[in-house]
Amino acid sequence: MGGAERSARKRKQQGSAPAAGAKAVAAARSGGGDRSKVILAVVAVLVIAGAVIGGVIYTNNQKNATKDKAIAVQTVQLDVPVKRDGGVVVVGQDGAKATLDIYEDFLCPACASFEEGFGPKIEEKVKDGSLKVRFHLLNLLNNRSDPEGYSTDSANAALLAADEGKFLSFHKSLFKDQPAEGARGWTKDQLIELGKAVGVTSQAFVDGVRSGKYDALVSEEYQKARADEALQQDFNGQKGFGTPTLASGGKAIDTEDPNWLAKLTG
Amino acid sequence: MTKASVLDGIGTLLRVGLAAVWLVSGWIKVSDPNQTFIAVQAYDLLPSALVSVVAAAMPFLELALGVLLLVGLGTRLSAALSILVLLAFIGAVAQSWARGLSIDCGCFGGGGPVAEGQTKYPQEIARDLGFLALAVWLTIRPRTWLSVDGRFGARSSVEETS
């Protein structure tokens, strides 16, 4: 160490001596308060980080109820013509007295309750030839699944199942085993498995589900329905289109009337 | 009673109050993750993949802030983070209002689209501003009674008063 350097160091020590002394006294008196503060802050940050990371993992597990499961199969035995007409599935005899238009979304809980309550009664009317049903499968709730897209995927798959004549079982199964809104829907692979389980054998179905063959038709059908004033209903004082909507002759049916089905088929 | 101890007392009440806000709102959201997803989605701000992460993380962030404030651990840090989160909430509600979306803020559960005329944007923002005031106080003056900070960390604060 050179002489100049030494004296500089000495000067520095002298200059800072009072301040350093005060600091040492403060540190002694506070029992290392600063260090404790740092430790507390670190603990707080760890608590927050742990909660957030753990929470994301936990929530994702919660929401994946449909993962690694097969869609439960429901079988509908109904010997009536089923054909796809664009984005609409037409079920029933051509000469049926009445035609019922049903607008629904496979993710819509109210549609599932409607199917649960009225499905069998409608099937009966279709079977005895008094009713023809036009199913409009829409993607109104497409962004309500996580990841989004289930409404479109399921509607597309149902149209493809209609091409194979297996629509009714496919449709019933999806409503009976409906994924929750805001959670994971069924994947394309799971939809394909359901198709196989209800008796669809063609490769066209598999390819169509994967490629989203009728996605555009589904969206088109939804836009058409949404823009149709005659299909609008009253939701808490506000007019709008929702699912399920039932219509006949292009006009919405008021399902508040418990006898709406009997009135329709006469 | 000195002025400082009166302020400490007020701070303690505010701390517990803000803790209660976070614990209640976090708990309601944690209990219904699907609804929380729908609520976040309704703001129409984030890409789908981020909606999922934010909806999953936010309730637990709220719970963590609630617990930390309740025990008074890292009070200033938690309060400062609360300010950021509340500003984000206020911003999100304000943009919905400005864009004419019809949604419920989902601040304490619920959330998602509502009918036009059913929105409560001014009330929601006012409420968040109230919470923001608590967070600001605690950030500026985090010293309170019955806190972990006071017990283990802030012996130097005893010195300040002496």
Interface residues (C-beta under 8 A of the other chain):
Chain A: A26 R29 S30 G31 G33 D34 S36 K37 I39 L40 A41 V43 A44 V45 V47 I48 G50 A51 V52 G54 G55 V56 Y58 T59 N60 Q62 K63 N143 R144 D146 P147 E148 A180 E181 G182 A183 F235 N236 G237 Q238
Chain B: V30 P33 N34 Q35 T36 F37 I38 Q41 S48 A49 V51 S52 V53 A55 A56 A57 P59 F60 L61 L63 A64 L65 V67 L68 L73 G74 L77 S78 L81 A115 E116 G117 Q118 V148 D149 F152 G153 A154 R155 S156 S157 E159
